[in-house]
Amino acid sequence: GSGRAYEAWLSYSQRGGDVQIPNPYRQCFEHIVVAEETDIVHSAVEELKHAISGILGHMPTVTSVLDTPCAIVLGTTESLSKLGGWIQDEEAGKLTDEGYLMKTVETEGKLIIAGRSDRGVLYGTFHFIRRLCMNEDLSRLNMVENPANELRMINQWDNMDGSIERGYAGRSIFYDQNRFTADEQRIRDYARLLASTSINAIAINNVNVHERETKLITAEDLPDVARLAGIFRDYGIRLFLSINFASPIQLDGIDTADPLDPRVREWWKRRAAEIYAHIPDFGGFLVKADSEHRPGPFTYGRDHADGANMLAEALEPYGGLVIWRCFVYNCMQDWRDRSTDRAKAAFDHFQPLDGRFHSNVMLQVKNGPMDFQVREPVSPLFGALKKTNEVLELQITQEYTGQQRHLCYLIPQWKEVLAFDTYARWKGSTVDQIVSGKLFGRPHGGIAAVSNIGNDENWTGHLLAQANLFGFGRLAWDPRLSSEQITDEWVRMTFGEDTETRSIISCLLLQSWRTYEDYTAPLGVGWMVNPDHHYGPNVDGYEYSRWGTYHFADRDGIGVDRTVKTGTGYTAQYYEPNASMYESPESCPDELLLFFHHVPYTHPLKSGKTVIQHIYDTHFEGAEKAEQMISEWTKLKGKIDHDRFEHVLKRLIEQADHAKEWRDIINAYFYRKSGIPDRKGRTIYS
Ligand code: GCU
């Protein structure tokens, strides 16, 4: 691929002269001076050459000696100190391992990009390119950046038959027909996209590890896995594998996978040794155990700490990590059972284990207690563990948010999650402080997300869904970046500098999450989707299922009572004052009311509307906003290239159509249940 959709936000060649580089700095772009060559620095230089030649139409020379007056100079702080005295010790001292600094040395005509490590050089280079594309003033570059999170990870849910669990952008770029694909360039280009946003880890197979994928840790597949690891390594990305907890049984016919059985422990140690013989910098294991029918320690009467620690011991000699998922709940619930609350499960399973996990174990916790709904409260597990490393898990792939047929830009949602104050230690104990490891001084921390890419030409199915992938990486590096800033970066990198284009696309993105929420499940209740594939409205689709996902709508009211006083007691899993805030319907935020409370349709919200009127209003308005997105986008006709214009237009039309389906089904359902008419008399299909 070579089109703009394929090149995504690294598409430079058609910037149409909208990048201006004033003199004297223009001359700097003739020469790149590289103080040292590692594979990663080499990648950085290639990216810089590619960007400069695309934007300016000439290929810069690359040398390792300083023989020109003006140049871009890049390298590690250590190697640069041998070339010139541009960086003070004090400046260099501010950098952590992956950090970088950038500065203009005006007197010498130099633009300096320096990393503490070669990965820092790569991130600095991509940042430099971004600034270039955004026409920022090069005469005053002066910045130091360090990542907030050590682990910035992508989880692929790819299966080796080429399918992708919850994938909406074609088939796997990694596998086909139970083999590795031959298209290494595609994987390299993916690595480039990820590295450009600072991603430094990837798990290359689905957390549901089926029979074929179980073999990925064996001699049969390790050479291929090592080949992929090599591609990602060039871009500073460490490779992880999802593993099957029952591997010893499945691969070697051992009669148990009991984590306390010496044979099992020995087995995993030998596996680790073999993996590291092929991949010396192997990242570690991602584990879904005792969850949705996956095997795990429970079978043997052991707990999750026993399971995770066994793997941690096997990986520990090599510096590997165990990323253990907390998505553990009873997926065989009886809907008649009102005492079990799925939302409570992760906390109940893991909080009591605090302090028992080895230091190279990280617990990966989904942002909400249920499963990536358009609106959920933040999981109370964040901050509940003080002696355990935590990783936040987000879902870039839009399983419940329109499956990349609808536009739903998730950065604003993730920002709310990261900024949520858990009060775990004091006021200001935000989720970003917890997962980075800062709040409790943890050795490891980070953010992971389920990828939204496949082998579609434009990677993400919906072109604008690229923004979610880009934004995730940017937030993982710096959770304090605003939604607006990330959006602006992505739009300008992808569509150029035209003011109207920028403002229209930014507005579309920034409003899309709210719009999607408006025409789908109301007030935090979730789950009103078709079972299994999760696309489209079905209010009672999950109401009598075994998944623990109910809304309890009857003729009088709707919502799940999760209070301590009269409900499941879930609110007690939060620290104060959050527990009290959620416990009372008066202080519970409107948008989460039905997550925490069962209320009559006539219950007044803080907005002054009743619940039923809110449902009608948001559904009419949401569908209308979806319709307006089409006319907004249409203003861009002729301003952006035909292919990308038509592609997005088609998706927006489909979305508007489908939003009406949502509107009418949800409104009809609640009108029929409640018998309460719309105060504004709009059409509801009774
Ligand atoms: C959701 C999703 C599954 C996935 C699971 C998980 O339930 O629908 O496809 O396997 O999450 O995160 O493990």
Boltz pocket constraint, residues with backbone or C-beta under 6 A from the ligand:
constraints:
  - pocket:
      binder: B
      contacts: [[A, 165], [A, 166], [A, 207], [A, 208], [A, 288], [A, 327], [A, 371], [A, 399], [A, 532]]
      max_distance: 6.0
